[in-house]
Amino acid sequence: MNDSIVVGVDIGGSHITVAQIDCKKKKILSESFVRRPIDSGADAGEILSNWTCAITDSIQNAGNSICSIGIAMPGPFDYEAGISYMKNQNKYDSLYGLN
């Protein structure tokens, strides 16, 4: 495992962006960059599948082993328990109450 490579994930209301970062070199690994549109009004299975595919593609594109992942996720969200409390915000309603 490469202890300097981390995966950064930015989840927005309309997209997901994923990239690997080499923390020692302070550099984004361009071959790992993935940005995809997301239908935040879709059912939970479709949303989670699309997120999973984007993250997996980033990891496979660069071919690195990684040591950790960081996820930026809109709220309201119980980040410690991993439970979404987004409701009536025109995004991710299907994730409400899920961890």
Short mmCIF file of the C-alpha atoms (twelve columns), coordinates in Angstrom:
data_MODEL
# 
_entry.id   MODEL 
# 
loop_
_atom_site.group_PDB 
_atom_site.id 
_atom_site.type_symbol 
_atom_site.label_atom_id 
_atom_site.label_alt_id 
_atom_site.label_comp_id 
_atom_site.label_asym_id 
_atom_site.label_seq_id 
_atom_site.Cartn_x 
_atom_site.Cartn_y 
_atom_site.Cartn_z 
_atom_site.pdbx_PDB_model_num 
ATOM 1  C CA . MET A 1  0.000   0.000  0.000   1 
ATOM 2  C CA . ASN A 2  1.210   3.472  -0.878  1 
ATOM 3  C CA . ASP A 3  0.758   5.518  2.295   1 
ATOM 4  C CA . SER A 4  1.012   8.833  0.463   1 
ATOM 5  C CA . ILE A 5  -1.901  8.330  -1.966  1 
ATOM 6  C CA . VAL A 6  -5.394  9.340  -0.863  1 
ATOM 7  C CA . VAL A 7  -8.653  9.542  -2.780  1 
ATOM 8  C CA . GLY A 8  -10.618 12.763 -2.550  1 
ATOM 9  C CA . VAL A 9  -14.335 12.701 -3.371  1 
ATOM 10 C CA . ASP A 10 -16.531 15.781 -3.810  1 
ATOM 11 C CA . ILE A 11 -20.240 14.998 -3.919  1 
ATOM 12 C CA . GLY A 12 -22.398 17.870 -5.071  1 
ATOM 13 C CA . GLY A 13 -26.076 18.168 -5.878  1 
ATOM 14 C CA . SER A 14 -25.472 17.538 -9.571  1 
ATOM 15 C CA . HIS A 15 -22.114 15.788 -9.836  1 
ATOM 16 C CA . ILE A 16 -19.377 13.701 -8.286  1 
ATOM 17 C CA . THR A 17 -15.707 14.526 -8.708  1 
ATOM 18 C CA . VAL A 18 -13.000 12.071 -7.663  1 
ATOM 19 C CA . ALA A 19 -9.214  12.239 -7.828  1 
ATOM 20 C CA . GLN A 20 -6.208  10.714 -6.182  1 
ATOM 21 C CA . ILE A 21 -3.762  12.976 -4.425  1 
ATOM 22 C CA . ASP A 22 -0.124  12.239 -3.726  1 
ATOM 23 C CA . CYS A 23 0.257   13.877 -0.331  1 
ATOM 24 C CA . LYS A 24 4.062   13.723 -0.348  1 
ATOM 25 C CA . LYS A 25 4.286   15.511 -3.698  1 
ATOM 26 C CA . LYS A 26 1.186   17.658 -3.015  1 
ATOM 27 C CA . LYS A 27 -0.100  16.800 -6.469  1 
ATOM 28 C CA . ILE A 28 -3.363  15.593 -7.993  1 
ATOM 29 C CA . LEU A 29 -2.785  12.540 -10.171 1 
ATOM 30 C CA . SER A 30 -4.425  13.681 -13.409 1 
ATOM 31 C CA . GLU A 31 -4.979  10.141 -14.710 1 
ATOM 32 C CA . SER A 32 -7.242  9.502  -11.707 1 
ATOM 33 C CA . PHE A 33 -9.515  12.515 -12.266 1 
ATOM 34 C CA . VAL A 34 -13.182 11.542 -12.773 1 
ATOM 35 C CA . ARG A 35 -16.150 13.933 -12.902 1 
ATOM 36 C CA . ARG A 36 -19.650 12.697 -13.650 1 
ATOM 37 C CA . PRO A 37 -23.144 14.133 -13.545 1 
ATOM 38 C CA . ILE A 38 -25.434 12.648 -10.912 1 
ATOM 39 C CA . ASP A 39 -29.231 12.633 -10.883 1 
ATOM 40 C CA . SER A 40 -29.732 13.582 -7.251  1 
ATOM 41 C CA . GLY A 41 -33.456 12.872 -7.640  1 
ATOM 42 C CA . ALA A 42 -32.867 9.208  -8.519  1 
ATOM 43 C CA . ASP A 43 -33.499 6.293  -6.187  1 
ATOM 44 C CA . ALA A 44 -30.865 5.433  -3.582  1 
ATOM 45 C CA . GLY A 45 -29.583 2.382  -5.476  1 
ATOM 46 C CA . GLU A 46 -28.870 4.370  -8.636  1 
ATOM 47 C CA . ILE A 47 -27.173 7.203  -6.753  1 
ATOM 48 C CA . LEU A 48 -24.946 4.860  -4.742  1 
ATOM 49 C CA . SER A 49 -24.114 2.801  -7.836  1 
ATOM 50 C CA . ASN A 50 -23.044 5.921  -9.747  1 
ATOM 51 C CA . TRP A 51 -20.912 7.116  -6.840  1 
ATOM 52 C CA . THR A 52 -19.308 3.676  -6.524  1 
ATOM 53 C CA . CYS A 53 -18.515 3.533  -10.243 1 
ATOM 54 C CA . ALA A 54 -16.875 6.973  -10.219 1 
ATOM 55 C CA . ILE A 55 -14.707 6.139  -7.197  1 
ATOM 56 C CA . THR A 56 -13.773 2.716  -8.590  1 
ATOM 57 C CA . ASP A 57 -12.893 4.205  -11.987 1 
ATOM 58 C CA . SER A 58 -10.610 6.779  -10.367 1 
ATOM 59 C CA . ILE A 59 -8.764  4.097  -8.424  1 
ATOM 60 C CA . GLN A 60 -8.447  1.796  -11.444 1 
ATOM 61 C CA . ASN A 61 -7.419  4.582  -13.848 1 
ATOM 62 C CA . ALA A 62 -4.339  5.440  -11.809 1 
ATOM 63 C CA . GLY A 63 -3.552  1.883  -10.736 1 
ATOM 64 C CA . ASN A 64 -2.359  2.903  -7.279  1 
ATOM 65 C CA . SER A 65 -3.023  1.309  -3.964  1 
ATOM 66 C CA . ILE A 66 -4.462  3.903  -1.629  1 
ATOM 67 C CA . CYS A 67 -4.245  4.472  2.092   1 
ATOM 68 C CA . SER A 68 -7.420  6.459  2.718   1 
ATOM 69 C CA . ILE A 69 -10.389 8.248  1.255   1 
ATOM 70 C CA . GLY A 70 -11.957 11.583 2.127   1 
ATOM 71 C CA . ILE A 71 -15.502 12.468 1.135   1 
ATOM 72 C CA . ALA A 72 -17.042 15.935 1.013   1 
ATOM 73 C CA . MET A 73 -20.797 15.438 1.318   1 
ATOM 74 C CA . PRO A 74 -23.552 18.046 1.501   1 
ATOM 75 C CA . GLY A 75 -25.668 18.219 4.613   1 
ATOM 76 C CA . PRO A 76 -27.537 18.017 6.746   1 
ATOM 77 C CA . PHE A 77 -25.701 14.818 7.510   1 
ATOM 78 C CA . ASP A 78 -24.681 12.962 10.644  1 
ATOM 79 C CA . TYR A 79 -21.088 12.491 9.520   1 
ATOM 80 C CA . GLU A 80 -19.997 10.359 12.489  1 
ATOM 81 C CA . ALA A 81 -22.849 7.861  12.063  1 
ATOM 82 C CA . GLY A 82 -22.914 8.206  8.274   1 
ATOM 83 C CA . ILE A 83 -26.618 9.032  8.095   1 
ATOM 84 C CA . SER A 84 -28.127 11.408 5.570   1 
ATOM 85 C CA . TYR A 85 -30.729 13.872 6.776   1 
ATOM 86 C CA . MET A 86 -31.245 15.666 3.484   1 
ATOM 87 C CA . LYS A 87 -34.939 16.089 2.851   1 
ATOM 88 C CA . ASN A 88 -37.008 18.515 0.790   1 
ATOM 89 C CA . GLN A 89 -33.863 20.137 -0.617  1 
ATOM 90 C CA . ASN A 90 -34.379 18.927 -4.198  1 
ATOM 91 C CA . LYS A 91 -31.404 16.587 -3.882  1 
ATOM 92 C CA . TYR A 92 -30.777 13.145 -2.463  1 
ATOM 93 C CA . ASP A 93 -34.180 12.764 -0.771  1 
ATOM 94 C CA . SER A 94 -33.989 9.007  -1.414  1 
ATOM 95 C CA . LEU A 95 -30.954 8.794  0.891   1 
ATOM 96 C CA . TYR A 96 -32.821 10.223 3.893   1 
ATOM 97 C CA . GLY A 97 -32.151 8.135  7.012   1 
ATOM 98 C CA . LEU A 98 -29.703 5.806  5.266   1 
ATOM 99 C CA . ASN A 99 -26.144 5.264  6.391   1 
# 
